[in-house]
Amino acid sequence: MYNCLQVLDDNENDLIEENTRKSNNDVLNYISNEVIPKLKENLNSHWNCF
């Protein structure tokens, strides 16, 4: 999710770079199967105009 959000560094006006790290399959599965579908469901009405 971090990569989906562009977070600006207030000091430099540059994107904050994420350090590489090992992926955790449990977290990835939870986000893919639970978080993203809920986000889509809850935000769908706001995106209908697109």
N, C-alpha and C positions, 0 to 999 in steps of 0.2 A: 504494500500500500504506500510505503514511503516514496517509491519511484513514481507513483501516480500523482503525487502532490508535489508541486514545485514550491519549495520553501526558500524564501529569499533571506540571505544573510544581511541584516540591517547595516553592518559596517561596510561591507564591500559591494553590496547590490549584486552579488553573484549567487548562484545556486549552491546550497550546502551539499557537499559530496558525501554520499553514504560510504562508509567503510565496507569492504567486502567481508562477508561472513558466511558461515555455512547455513544452508537452508534447513529449517526444521519441518519435517513432513507433517507433523501433527498441527502445527500452526498454519501451514499452507493449506492443508485440508480443511481446517476449521474456517479459514477465511474464504476459501473457494466454495464450500458447501453451506455455510451458515451466514457469514457476514455479507458477502456480495449479493446473494439473493434477497436478503432483507433490505439492503440499501436500494436495490433496484425496485423492490416492491414499494418502499416508502417514498422514493423520489420519482416514481413513474409519473405521477400527476404533474410534477413540475417540468418534466421533459416532454410532455405531450405536444408541445408547440414545435418541436424539432422534427 
